[in-house]
């Protein structure tokens, strides 16, 4: 079997090409980007190849033609002129807890170019040094400078809701980015990328001619892997993985699609796969979750908590572009950050109403949500959900034994330790039905059930609906009330009626939770 090298952890274009790594050719889009505008901003989620894109741009402007032999760009580019390049990775400045530390880190980031082009004694601030570097690079080469900045927002995310630190960080970053606009005559091209979109905090106030291509259809697939690319460039990899797991190529393709596909970055763009997870699956020969392996997205968890986000409503949100494509620091909800960081994506667009439907992209992200959010919202550690309980609960529901499934949940919730320091929060929320709705929603989701909460029907809203291959379960939860009252509410309001035409069994479950023990103490089941 042919061994292929996958560029996991490789973010340098030259190393990828010279090392013979698998490469999905995006160089035609790179050429179009370079000729589209002079100042460009692109936002994409983490692990989507932004750093590789910045490295590819750097190689292009350095005139490294030999690296591009055989790639699409060779049919487009004729000149291959060489320009000085200043490429900065601002993620190295993340986590600096003071303005002075951040300035020092930014100065260090530019040291390689200071060694190359020199530094004047009066260049004591990041902006001052950057301006000097741009001018000296131009003077020494006689050519305009290509400036490429990766992860521009990294220092800002950690302090987003710490007003004092945010203000200090903002001032440092504003001063740093000012030279990009002030030295326009020396700039050939300027490309800035990151996860989120800030406005007056940083570049969007100092560069008023910046073109944002984040929602531009022409560049919607410049990061990520398309269905066509998976079926052609990566066809061999799908076939090999299918053979390892005893599946047909079509079956493996579908497994990969469900797990890693589903991202839309404009209303009419093709879906794209998460490139990191897809290539990692080929390398490791396992279709499992990789996007979250570098750690829980703590900045996202903080935002969800800050805005009291209803995580059960993320399955299909109707929104205008202004609701999610807006400056991060102006957020009135977590929606912009959820979209910009890839935890929600565009699933549909109504051109007449100009509204978007946003939803969780795929199974990998859904599982990442639940594993990160379960302790935050319910106090339950994810590892306890998976251990033992998962298989028993799944088997009971698959066997259409809802009573046994509820017994498994009762025993599980009664015996699982909660996250340290969660006691007071539990006392505050355990008297509300929404807490149990969140808990059950996260557990069902973690176990890969298709579940929706607060499902609208003509007579009202069902607390929870769970779909199995042959059975649909309609749940109504009570804290101040009985299980029979919950079941009666399902019947009186017709919560189950819409599902009788689906060809599946419909099972109604009324559940009473005890606010002191926080477990289901009684339930009534009916068909």
C-alpha positions as CSV (number, residue, x, y, z in Angstrom):
1,X,0.0,0.0,0.0
2,X,1.3,3.4,-1.0
3,X,2.4,5.6,1.9
4,X,1.4,9.2,1.7
5,X,2.8,12.0,3.8
6,X,0.2,14.2,5.4
7,X,1.1,17.8,6.4
8,X,-0.1,17.6,10.0
9,X,1.6,20.4,11.9
10,X,3.2,21.7,8.7
11,X,2.3,25.3,8.0
12,X,5.1,26.3,5.7
13,X,4.4,26.0,1.9
14,X,8.0,25.4,1.0
15,X,8.4,22.6,3.4
16,X,5.2,21.0,2.3
17,X,6.2,21.1,-1.4
18,X,9.8,20.0,-0.9
19,X,8.9,17.4,1.6
20,X,6.5,15.7,-0.8
21,X,3.5,16.1,1.5
22,X,-0.1,15.8,0.3
23,X,-1.1,19.2,-1.1
24,X,-4.5,20.3,-2.3
25,X,-3.7,23.0,-4.9
26,X,-5.3,26.4,-4.0
27,X,-2.8,28.5,-5.9
28,X,-5.2,29.7,-8.5
29,X,-7.2,31.3,-5.7
30,X,-4.0,32.7,-4.2
31,X,-3.3,34.4,-7.5
32,X,-6.8,35.8,-7.7
33,X,-6.6,37.1,-4.1
34,X,-3.3,38.9,-4.9
35,X,-4.9,40.6,-7.8
36,X,-8.2,41.4,-6.2
37,X,-7.3,44.2,-3.8
38,X,-4.3,45.8,-2.2
39,X,-5.4,45.5,1.5
40,X,-7.3,42.3,2.3
41,X,-8.8,40.7,5.4
42,X,-9.9,37.1,5.7
43,X,-11.5,35.5,8.7
44,X,-11.6,31.7,9.1
45,X,-11.8,29.2,12.0
46,X,-8.7,27.8,13.6
47,X,-7.1,24.7,12.0
48,X,-8.5,25.8,8.5
49,X,-5.1,26.4,6.9
50,X,-4.8,30.2,7.4
51,X,-1.1,29.9,8.3
52,X,-0.4,27.8,5.2
53,X,-2.2,30.4,3.1
54,X,0.0,33.2,4.5
55,X,3.1,31.1,3.9
56,X,2.0,30.5,0.3
57,X,1.5,34.2,-0.2
58,X,5.0,34.8,1.2
59,X,6.5,32.3,-1.3
60,X,4.7,33.9,-4.1
61,X,5.9,37.4,-3.4
62,X,9.4,36.2,-2.8
63,X,9.3,34.9,-6.4
64,X,10.0,31.3,-5.4
65,X,8.8,30.0,-8.8
66,X,10.3,26.6,-8.4
67,X,7.9,25.8,-5.5
68,X,4.9,26.3,-7.8
69,X,6.0,24.1,-10.7
70,X,3.0,22.0,-11.8
71,X,0.5,23.9,-9.8
72,X,-2.5,25.9,-11.1
73,X,-0.8,29.3,-10.6
74,X,1.7,28.6,-13.4
75,X,-1.0,29.1,-16.0
76,X,-1.8,32.5,-14.5
77,X,1.4,34.2,-13.4
78,X,3.9,35.3,-16.0
79,X,6.2,37.8,-14.3
80,X,7.4,36.1,-11.0
81,X,8.9,39.3,-9.7
82,X,10.5,39.3,-6.2
83,X,9.4,41.6,-3.5
84,X,10.5,42.0,0.1
85,X,8.1,40.2,2.5
86,X,7.4,40.9,6.1
87,X,5.3,38.0,7.5
88,X,4.3,38.2,11.1
89,X,2.6,35.5,13.3
90,X,0.8,37.4,16.0
91,X,-0.3,34.3,17.8
92,X,3.1,34.3,19.5
93,X,1.9,37.4,21.4
94,X,-1.1,35.6,22.9
95,X,-1.4,35.5,26.6
96,X,0.7,38.6,27.5
97,X,-0.9,40.0,30.6
98,X,0.3,43.5,30.4
99,X,0.8,46.2,27.8
100,X,4.5,46.2,28.3
101,X,4.8,42.5,27.9
102,X,2.7,42.6,24.7
103,X,4.9,45.4,23.3
104,X,8.1,43.4,24.1
105,X,6.6,40.3,22.4
106,X,5.7,42.2,19.3
107,X,9.2,43.6,19.1
108,X,10.6,40.2,19.4
109,X,8.3,38.9,16.7
110,X,9.9,41.5,14.3
111,X,13.5,40.8,15.3
112,X,14.2,38.6,12.3
113,X,13.4,41.5,10.0
114,X,15.2,44.0,12.2
115,X,18.3,41.9,11.8
116,X,17.7,41.9,8.1
117,X,16.9,45.5,7.5
118,X,18.2,47.2,10.6
119,X,16.6,49.2,13.4
120,X,16.9,52.9,14.4
121,X,17.4,53.9,18.0
122,X,14.1,55.8,18.2
123,X,12.1,52.8,17.1
124,X,11.0,51.8,20.6
125,X,7.4,50.8,20.0
126,X,6.0,48.0,17.8
127,X,4.4,50.5,15.4
128,X,7.6,52.5,15.2
129,X,9.7,49.5,14.4
130,X,7.2,48.1,11.8
131,X,7.1,51.5,10.1
132,X,10.9,51.6,10.0
133,X,11.1,48.1,8.6
134,X,8.7,48.8,5.8
135,X,10.6,51.9,4.7
136,X,14.0,50.4,4.9
137,X,12.9,47.2,3.1
138,X,11.6,49.5,0.3
139,X,14.8,51.6,0.3
140,X,17.2,48.6,0.2
141,X,15.4,46.7,-2.5
142,X,13.7,49.4,-4.5
143,X,10.5,47.4,-4.4
144,X,7.3,47.8,-2.5
145,X,6.8,45.4,0.5
146,X,4.3,42.6,0.9
147,X,3.0,42.5,4.5
148,X,1.3,39.4,5.7
149,X,-0.1,39.1,9.2
150,X,-1.4,35.9,10.6
151,X,-3.7,35.5,13.7
152,X,-3.9,39.3,14.1
153,X,-6.6,39.0,16.8
154,X,-4.8,36.5,19.1
155,X,-3.8,39.0,21.9
156,X,-7.4,40.4,22.0
157,X,-9.4,37.2,22.5
158,X,-8.1,36.4,26.0
159,X,-9.1,39.8,27.3
160,X,-12.3,40.4,25.4
161,X,-14.5,41.0,28.5
162,X,-11.8,42.4,30.8
163,X,-12.3,46.1,30.3
164,X,-9.0,47.3,31.8
165,X,-6.8,44.8,30.0
166,X,-8.8,45.1,26.8
167,X,-8.3,48.8,26.7
168,X,-4.5,48.5,27.2
169,X,-4.3,45.7,24.6
170,X,-6.3,47.7,22.1
171,X,-4.0,50.7,22.4
172,X,-0.9,48.6,21.8
173,X,-2.5,46.9,18.8
174,X,-3.8,50.1,17.3
175,X,-0.3,51.7,17.5
176,X,1.1,48.6,15.9
177,X,-1.2,48.5,12.9
178,X,-1.2,52.2,12.1
179,X,1.9,52.0,9.8
180,X,0.1,49.6,7.4
181,X,-2.1,52.5,6.2
182,X,0.3,55.4,6.8
183,X,3.0,53.8,4.5
184,X,0.7,52.9,1.7
185,X,3.1,54.1,-1.0
186,X,5.7,51.5,0.2
187,X,3.2,48.6,0.3
188,X,2.7,46.2,-2.6
189,X,0.1,44.0,-0.8
190,X,-1.2,43.6,2.7
191,X,-3.0,40.5,3.9
192,X,-4.4,40.1,7.4
193,X,-6.1,37.0,8.8
194,X,-7.5,35.8,12.0
195,X,-10.4,34.0,13.6
196,X,-12.6,37.0,14.5
197,X,-13.5,40.4,13.2
198,X,-12.6,43.4,15.4
199,X,-13.3,47.0,14.4
200,X,-12.2,50.0,16.4
201,X,-10.1,47.8,18.7
202,X,-7.5,47.3,16.0
203,X,-7.0,47.3,12.2
204,X,-10.5,48.3,11.1
205,X,-10.1,51.8,12.4
206,X,-6.5,52.3,11.1
207,X,-6.9,50.8,7.7
208,X,-10.1,52.2,6.2
209,X,-9.5,50.8,2.8
210,X,-9.3,47.1,3.9
211,X,-11.3,44.7,1.8
212,X,-13.0,42.0,3.8
213,X,-13.3,38.8,1.7
214,X,-14.6,36.6,4.5
215,X,-18.1,36.4,2.9
216,X,-16.9,36.7,-0.7
217,X,-18.0,33.8,-2.8
218,X,-14.9,34.0,-5.0
219,X,-12.7,33.0,-2.0
220,X,-15.1,30.8,-0.1
221,X,-13.1,27.6,-0.7
222,X,-9.6,29.1,-0.3
223,X,-9.4,27.4,3.1
224,X,-10.9,24.0,3.5
225,X,-11.3,21.0,1.2
226,X,-14.2,20.8,-1.2
227,X,-16.3,17.7,-2.2
228,X,-14.6,17.8,-5.6
229,X,-11.1,17.9,-4.1
230,X,-11.9,14.9,-1.8
231,X,-13.2,12.9,-4.8
232,X,-10.2,13.7,-7.0
233,X,-7.0,14.8,-5.2
234,X,-7.7,12.8,-2.1
235,X,-9.5,9.9,-3.8
236,X,-6.6,7.5,-3.1
237,X,-6.7,8.4,0.6
238,X,-10.4,7.7,0.9
239,X,-9.9,4.3,-0.8
240,X,-7.1,3.3,1.5
241,X,-9.0,4.3,4.6
242,X,-12.1,2.5,3.3
243,X,-10.0,-0.7,2.8
244,X,-8.6,-0.5,6.3
245,X,-12.1,-0.4,7.8
246,X,-13.7,-2.9,5.5
247,X,-16.0,-0.3,3.9
248,X,-16.8,0.6,0.3
249,X,-15.3,3.9,-0.9
250,X,-18.8,5.4,-1.0
251,X,-19.4,4.4,2.6
252,X,-16.2,5.9,3.8
253,X,-16.8,9.0,1.9
254,X,-20.2,9.4,3.7
255,X,-18.6,8.8,7.1
256,X,-16.0,11.5,6.4
257,X,-18.7,13.9,5.2
258,X,-20.9,13.4,8.3
259,X,-17.9,14.0,10.6
260,X,-15.9,16.8,8.9
261,X,-17.9,18.4,6.2
262,X,-20.7,21.0,6.3
263,X,-19.0,24.4,6.4
264,X,-20.4,27.2,4.2
265,X,-18.6,30.5,4.3
266,X,-21.0,32.3,1.9
267,X,-24.7,31.8,1.1
268,X,-24.0,30.1,-2.2
269,X,-20.6,28.5,-1.7
270,X,-19.8,24.8,-1.9
271,X,-19.5,22.9,1.4
272,X,-16.0,22.5,2.7
273,X,-14.4,19.9,5.0
274,X,-12.2,20.8,8.0
275,X,-8.8,20.2,6.4
276,X,-7.0,19.5,9.6
277,X,-9.4,16.8,10.8
278,X,-9.8,15.2,7.4
279,X,-6.0,14.9,6.8
280,X,-5.5,13.8,10.4
281,X,-8.1,11.0,9.8
282,X,-6.1,9.8,6.8
283,X,-2.9,9.9,8.8
284,X,-4.2,8.2,11.9
285,X,-6.5,5.9,9.9
286,X,-9.4,6.6,12.2
287,X,-12.5,8.7,11.7
288,X,-12.7,10.3,15.1
289,X,-12.8,13.9,16.5
290,X,-9.5,15.8,16.0
291,X,-10.5,19.5,15.9
292,X,-10.6,19.8,19.7
293,X,-7.6,17.8,20.5
294,X,-5.4,20.9,21.1
295,X,-7.6,21.8,24.0
296,X,-11.1,23.1,25.0
297,X,-11.9,26.4,23.3
298,X,-11.9,28.3,26.6
299,X,-12.5,31.7,25.0
300,X,-15.7,30.4,23.4
301,X,-16.9,28.8,26.7
302,X,-16.4,32.2,28.4
303,X,-18.5,34.0,25.8
304,X,-21.3,31.5,26.0
305,X,-21.4,31.9,29.7
306,X,-21.0,35.7,29.5
307,X,-24.1,36.0,27.2
308,X,-26.1,33.2,29.0
309,X,-26.4,31.4,25.6
310,X,-29.1,28.9,25.1
311,X,-27.0,26.1,23.7
312,X,-30.1,24.0,22.9
313,X,-31.1,26.5,20.2
314,X,-28.0,26.2,18.1
315,X,-29.5,23.6,15.7
316,X,-31.0,26.2,13.3
317,X,-30.9,29.9,14.0
318,X,-32.4,32.5,11.6
319,X,-30.2,35.6,11.4
320,X,-29.4,38.6,9.2
321,X,-25.8,39.0,8.1
322,X,-25.5,41.9,10.5
323,X,-26.2,39.6,13.4
324,X,-23.2,37.4,12.9
325,X,-20.8,39.2,10.6
326,X,-20.2,42.1,13.0
327,X,-17.3,43.3,15.1
328,X,-16.5,40.9,17.9
329,X,-16.2,43.6,20.6
330,X,-19.7,44.9,19.7
331,X,-21.4,41.6,20.3
332,X,-24.7,41.6,22.1
333,X,-24.7,37.8,22.0
334,X,-22.2,35.0,21.3
335,X,-23.6,34.5,17.8
336,X,-20.8,36.4,15.9
337,X,-18.1,34.6,17.7
338,X,-19.8,31.2,17.2
339,X,-20.0,31.8,13.5
340,X,-16.6,33.4,13.0
341,X,-14.8,30.7,15.0
342,X,-16.5,27.9,13.1
343,X,-18.9,26.5,15.7
344,X,-21.8,27.6,13.6
345,X,-21.9,27.9,9.8
346,X,-24.3,29.0,7.0
347,X,-26.7,26.2,6.1
348,X,-29.3,28.1,4.1
349,X,-30.1,31.6,2.7
350,X,-33.4,33.2,1.9
351,X,-32.6,35.8,-0.8
352,X,-36.1,37.4,-0.6
353,X,-35.9,38.0,3.2
354,X,-32.1,38.3,3.2
355,X,-31.9,35.9,6.1
356,X,-29.4,33.1,6.9
357,X,-30.0,29.9,8.7
358,X,-27.0,29.1,10.9
359,X,-26.4,25.7,12.4
360,X,-23.7,23.4,13.8
361,X,-21.6,22.2,10.8
362,X,-21.1,18.5,11.5
363,X,-20.8,15.7,14.0
364,X,-17.3,16.6,15.1
365,X,-18.3,20.1,16.2
366,X,-21.4,18.8,17.9
367,X,-19.4,16.4,20.0
368,X,-16.9,19.1,20.7
369,X,-19.7,21.4,21.9
370,X,-21.1,18.8,24.3
371,X,-17.7,17.7,25.8
372,X,-16.7,21.3,26.4
373,X,-20.1,22.5,27.5
374,X,-21.3,19.6,29.7
375,X,-19.2,20.6,32.7
376,X,-19.9,24.3,32.2
377,X,-23.7,24.0,32.1
378,X,-24.5,20.9,34.2
379,X,-21.4,20.2,36.3
380,X,-21.1,16.7,34.8
381,X,-17.7,15.6,33.7
382,X,-17.8,14.2,30.1
383,X,-15.8,11.1,31.0
384,X,-18.5,10.0,33.4
385,X,-21.1,10.2,30.7
386,X,-19.2,8.0,28.4
387,X,-18.1,5.4,31.0
388,X,-20.6,2.5,31.1
389,X,-23.7,4.6,30.9
390,X,-23.4,5.4,27.2
391,X,-23.7,1.8,25.9
392,X,-26.5,0.8,28.3
393,X,-28.6,3.9,27.6
394,X,-28.1,3.6,23.8
395,X,-29.0,-0.1,23.8
396,X,-32.1,0.4,25.9
397,X,-33.5,3.1,23.5
398,X,-32.4,1.1,20.4
399,X,-34.5,-1.8,21.9
400,X,-37.4,0.6,22.3
401,X,-37.2,0.1,26.1
402,X,-37.7,3.7,27.2
403,X,-38.4,2.6,30.8
404,X,-35.0,0.9,31.0
405,X,-33.3,3.9,29.4
406,X,-34.8,6.2,32.1
407,X,-33.7,3.8,34.8
408,X,-30.1,3.9,33.4
409,X,-30.3,7.8,33.4
410,X,-31.6,7.8,36.9
411,X,-28.9,5.6,38.2
412,X,-26.2,7.5,36.3
413,X,-27.2,11.0,37.5
414,X,-27.5,9.8,41.1
415,X,-24.0,8.4,41.1
416,X,-21.9,10.9,39.0
417,X,-19.7,13.4,40.9
418,X,-20.0,17.0,39.8
419,X,-17.3,19.5,38.9
420,X,-15.6,20.9,41.9
421,X,-17.0,24.3,42.9
422,X,-20.3,23.7,41.1
423,X,-22.4,23.2,44.3
424,X,-23.8,26.7,44.6
425,X,-24.6,26.9,41.0
426,X,-26.5,23.7,41.1
427,X,-28.6,24.9,44.0
428,X,-29.5,28.0,42.0
429,X,-30.5,26.2,38.8
430,X,-31.9,22.9,40.0
431,X,-35.3,24.4,40.6
432,X,-35.7,25.3,36.9
433,X,-36.9,23.0,34.2
434,X,-34.4,24.5,31.8
435,X,-31.5,23.0,33.7
436,X,-32.8,19.5,33.2
437,X,-33.5,20.3,29.6
438,X,-29.9,21.4,29.1
439,X,-28.6,18.3,30.9
440,X,-30.6,15.9,28.9
441,X,-29.9,17.7,25.7
442,X,-26.1,17.6,26.2
443,X,-26.2,13.9,27.2
444,X,-28.3,12.9,24.2
445,X,-26.1,14.9,21.9
446,X,-22.9,13.5,23.3
447,X,-24.2,10.0,22.7
448,X,-24.9,11.1,19.0
449,X,-28.7,11.2,19.2
450,X,-30.5,13.7,17.0
451,X,-32.3,15.9,19.5
452,X,-34.1,19.2,19.5
453,X,-35.5,21.2,22.4
454,X,-38.5,23.6,22.6
455,X,-39.9,22.2,19.4
456,X,-42.8,24.3,18.1
457,X,-46.1,22.7,17.2
458,X,-49.6,24.2,16.8
459,X,-50.4,23.7,20.4
460,X,-47.2,25.0,21.9
461,X,-43.6,23.8,22.4
462,X,-42.5,20.3,23.3
463,X,-39.6,20.3,25.8
464,X,-37.6,17.8,23.8
465,X,-37.9,15.5,20.8
466,X,-35.4,12.7,20.2
467,X,-35.2,10.8,16.9
468,X,-34.1,7.2,16.6
469,X,-34.0,5.2,13.4
470,X,-37.4,3.6,14.1
471,X,-38.8,5.6,17.0
472,X,-39.4,9.2,17.8
473,X,-39.5,10.2,21.5
474,X,-41.4,13.2,22.8
475,X,-40.3,14.4,26.3
476,X,-42.0,16.8,28.7
477,X,-40.1,17.6,31.9
478,X,-41.5,18.8,35.2
479,X,-39.9,20.0,38.4
480,X,-43.1,21.5,40.0
481,X,-45.5,18.9,38.9
482,X,-45.9,15.2,38.3
483,X,-44.9,12.9,35.5
484,X,-48.6,12.2,34.7
485,X,-49.2,15.9,34.4
486,X,-46.2,16.1,32.0
487,X,-47.7,13.3,29.9
488,X,-51.1,14.9,29.9
489,X,-49.5,18.1,28.6
490,X,-48.1,16.2,25.6
491,X,-51.5,14.9,24.8
492,X,-53.5,18.1,25.4
493,X,-51.2,20.3,23.3
494,X,-50.6,17.7,20.5
495,X,-46.8,17.7,20.9
496,X,-46.6,14.2,19.3
497,X,-49.1,14.6,16.5
498,X,-46.6,15.9,13.8
499,X,-44.6,12.7,14.0
500,X,-47.4,10.1,13.5
501,X,-47.0,10.5,9.7
502,X,-43.3,9.7,9.7
503,X,-43.7,5.9,9.7
504,X,-41.9,5.5,13.0
505,X,-43.2,4.6,16.5
506,X,-44.0,7.7,18.6
507,X,-43.3,7.3,22.3
508,X,-44.4,10.0,24.8
509,X,-42.4,10.4,28.0
510,X,-43.5,12.5,30.9
511,X,-40.6,13.0,33.5
512,X,-40.6,14.5,37.0
513,X,-37.2,15.7,38.3
514,X,-36.4,16.0,42.0
515,X,-34.7,19.4,42.6
516,X,-32.9,18.2,45.7
517,X,-31.3,15.1,44.2
518,X,-31.4,16.4,40.6
519,X,-32.4,13.0,39.1
520,X,-35.6,11.9,37.4
521,X,-37.6,10.4,40.2
522,X,-40.6,9.3,38.2
523,X,-41.7,8.9,34.6
524,X,-44.7,7.8,32.6
525,X,-44.4,6.3,29.1
526,X,-47.2,6.0,26.5
527,X,-47.5,5.4,22.8
